[in-house]
Amino acid sequence: MKILDWYIIRKFLGTFFFTLGLIILIVIIFDISEKIDDFINNEAPLKEIIFSYYITFIPFFTNMFSPLITFIAVVFFTSKIAYNTEIVAILSSGISFRRLLRPYLISATLIGLLSFYLANFLIPTTNKIKKDFEDTYIWMKKYNTSKNIHLQNKPGELLYVESFNNRINTGYNFTWEKFEGQNLVFKLKSKTINYDSANNQWDIIRYKSRKIINDSTQIFESGDTLVANFNIIPRDYSNKVVNMEVMDYYELNDFIAKEEIKGSENIKFYYVEKHRRVAFPFATLILTVIGAALSSRKLRGGMGIHLAVGITLSFTYIIFMQISTVFATFGALSPLVAVWIPNMVFFLIAIYLVRIAPK
């Protein structure tokens, strides 16, 4: 590490954190103006507003804006030193442009690691606190009644409810089927199924079952109540995508594994979130290289041209990411490919800009 490296790192990180703090402050001010009536009407304590809402608010928006702010910070301070002819002096001293990029990449790596930690570990924890606050002081918890839900309890064992009310944890017109290969060996039907949260078990009410021994032998049973221990909880009987923002890296992986066994129809949403948490921090490195290569050349239009082009490229990246994830969640595109396509495209743009950058 040389004096030049420390100089660029201080410029980079200083501009990044100053811009980030300014953006978060503006977002908080707008959010307060929007939610002040909810805070007053629901009598939210000031301590809860500050520590349970806005303090937990900061990591989320830090991670959300980090690639964009990184890009803007790089373009801003690099354009400034370019117009002060500092880059010309650096390159004239015999330092190559690739060597000049080293402190940029070190700074971007630190920001990328911070973003990865926030997305996978800190934000899920703070989101739990923030969600509890919102449920209590901003809006009442909402409940839904899901329709025609098919789930796989475990391989060869299928569960079905015609409708499920997750306010009272009750399902209606329940069916439980077991298969050995392609052959049905057990089937149970009941009018009602209730979840006993105290004992973590299901109570099947007024049931009729049929156990198939062979083509000529079947055993029929019926009763008022049957207790069952399924790998299913009431939350699973919902057509809505589960809130993944409260799951850390390991919880999300375990959750996806369970959802695959159940045959969840929302599995693509969960895979997109998993891969996005890795791809998004990696974008910081790519956008940093693009920003440095783009703004290191002195243009007649001044710093404004660099900022305009930089902001256009960064928003293009965000739109590209949104479009590709839509194809993954609602089309046939693999979630892994969809999430990484924008990074691959912009990586090629970064290579091109480095090649034509001033040497």
Secondary structure, DSSP 8 states (H G I E B T S, - for coil): --HHHHHHHHHHHHHHHHHHHHHHHHHHHHHHHHHHHHHHHTT--HHHIIIIIIHHHHHHHHHHHHHHHHHHHHHHHHHHHHHTTHHHHHHHTT--HHHHHHHHHHHHHHHHHHHHHIIIIIHHHHHHHHHHHHHHHTS-----EEEEEEEEEETTEEEEEEEEETTTTEEEEEEEEEEETTEEEEEEEEEEEEEETTTTEEEEEEEEEEEEEETTEEEEEEEEEEEE--S--GGGS-SS---GGG--HHHHHHHHHHHHHHT-TTHHHHHHHHHHHHHHHHHHHHHHHHHHHHHSS--TT-HHHHHHHHHHHHHHHHHHHHHHHHHHHHSSS-HHHHHHHHHHHHHHHHHHHHHHS--
